[in-house]
Amino acid sequence: MKDTFIPVTKDEDNEQPIPTIWRPLIHSIVDRLVDHDYGISGGLSGVLPVTKETSDQIKNYIDDYGEVLSRLPERTWDSSVCIWMETHWDILVDLWTEGEGRSDLVLGAKVFETNSQYSIEVDMVYVP
């Protein structure tokens, strides 16, 4: 699936792979988390501001998990998914750690579409 273009799909009945167009921004979000920037300070174009409550939840969950996050490899897209929720997409992105490779942790977020532009709201990092 690595070289395949994945389009944005509004299918509320089936999970879909993460669309290709969203992947660079998700990589940037996870890079910030790897660098311990849980609030995504300074912002990222296309990412909605992260609340202090969400930032604290992410930090605490990662700290409690006890592993060091690593940057996303391309194969994370083989198991990460999204689903259309009538007003936005819910996404779950598998996170990776230095000790485990693919971990039990996921990044949960929402993707909104406005005038053919996409914005991401980071919800949480957790073990589903």
C-alpha positions in Angstrom: 0.0 0.0 0.0 3.1 2.2 0.4 3.1 3.4 -3.2 -0.6 3.5 -3.7 -2.6 6.7 -3.7 -5.3 6.6 -1.1 -8.1 9.0 -1.8 -10.3 10.8 0.8 -13.5 8.7 1.2 -16.7 9.6 3.0 -17.9 6.1 4.0 -19.6 5.9 7.4 -20.0 2.2 7.3 -16.4 1.1 6.7 -13.0 2.0 8.1 -10.6 3.2 5.4 -6.9 3.6 5.2 -5.5 7.1 6.1 -5.7 9.2 2.9 -2.4 10.0 1.3 -3.0 13.8 1.5 -3.2 13.7 5.3 -0.1 11.7 5.9 2.6 14.4 5.9 0.7 16.4 8.5 0.2 13.4 10.7 3.9 12.7 10.4 4.6 16.3 11.6 2.2 15.9 14.5 3.9 12.6 15.6 7.3 14.2 15.1 6.3 16.9 17.6 5.1 14.2 20.1 8.4 12.4 19.7 10.2 15.7 20.6 8.0 16.0 23.7 6.1 18.9 22.3 2.7 17.6 23.4 0.9 20.9 22.9 2.4 21.4 19.4 3.7 24.7 20.4 4.1 27.3 17.7 1.4 25.4 15.8 1.4 23.5 12.6 -0.5 24.8 9.6 -3.6 22.6 9.3 -3.6 21.5 13.0 -6.1 23.0 15.4 -4.7 24.4 18.7 -4.1 21.6 21.2 -5.7 22.4 24.6 -3.7 22.2 27.8 -5.9 19.4 29.0 -5.2 17.4 25.8 -1.5 18.1 26.0 -1.4 17.0 29.6 -3.3 13.8 28.8 -0.9 12.9 26.0 2.2 13.6 28.1 0.8 11.5 31.0 -0.3 8.6 28.9 3.0 8.4 27.0 5.0 8.7 30.3 2.8 6.0 31.9 3.2 3.7 28.9 6.9 3.7 29.7 8.4 3.5 26.2 10.1 6.2 24.0 8.1 7.2 21.0 9.8 7.0 17.6 9.0 8.6 14.3 6.4 6.9 12.1 7.7 4.4 9.6 5.8 4.1 6.3 4.3 0.8 7.3 2.2 2.5 10.0 -0.2 3.2 7.2 -0.8 -0.5 6.7 -2.8 -0.6 10.0 -3.9 3.0 10.7 -7.5 3.8 9.8 -10.1 6.5 9.5 -13.9 6.5 9.3 -16.4 9.2 8.2 -18.6 10.4 11.0 -21.0 12.6 9.0 -19.2 15.9 10.0 -15.6 14.7 10.2 -13.4 11.7 10.1 -12.1 9.9 13.2 -8.6 8.7 12.7 -6.5 6.2 14.6 -2.8 6.2 13.8 -0.6 3.4 15.2 2.3 4.8 17.1 5.7 3.3 17.3 8.3 3.1 20.1 12.0 2.5 20.1 11.7 -0.7 22.2 8.6 -2.3 20.6 8.3 -1.1 17.1 4.5 -0.9 16.5 3.1 -0.3 20.0 -0.3 -0.5 21.5 -0.5 3.3 21.6 -2.6 5.1 19.0 -3.0 8.8 18.1 -6.7 9.6 18.1 -7.7 12.7 16.1 -10.5 14.2 14.0 -10.1 15.6 10.5 -12.4 18.3 9.3 -12.9 19.5 5.7 -13.6 23.2 5.0 -13.6 24.5 1.4 -11.6 21.5 0.2 -8.9 22.1 2.9 -8.3 19.7 5.8 -7.6 20.5 9.4 -6.7 18.0 12.2 -7.8 18.2 15.8 -5.6 16.1 18.1 -7.9 14.3 20.6 -5.6 12.0 22.6 -3.0 9.3 22.7 -4.1 6.1 24.3 -4.3 2.3 24.2 -7.7 1.3 22.7 
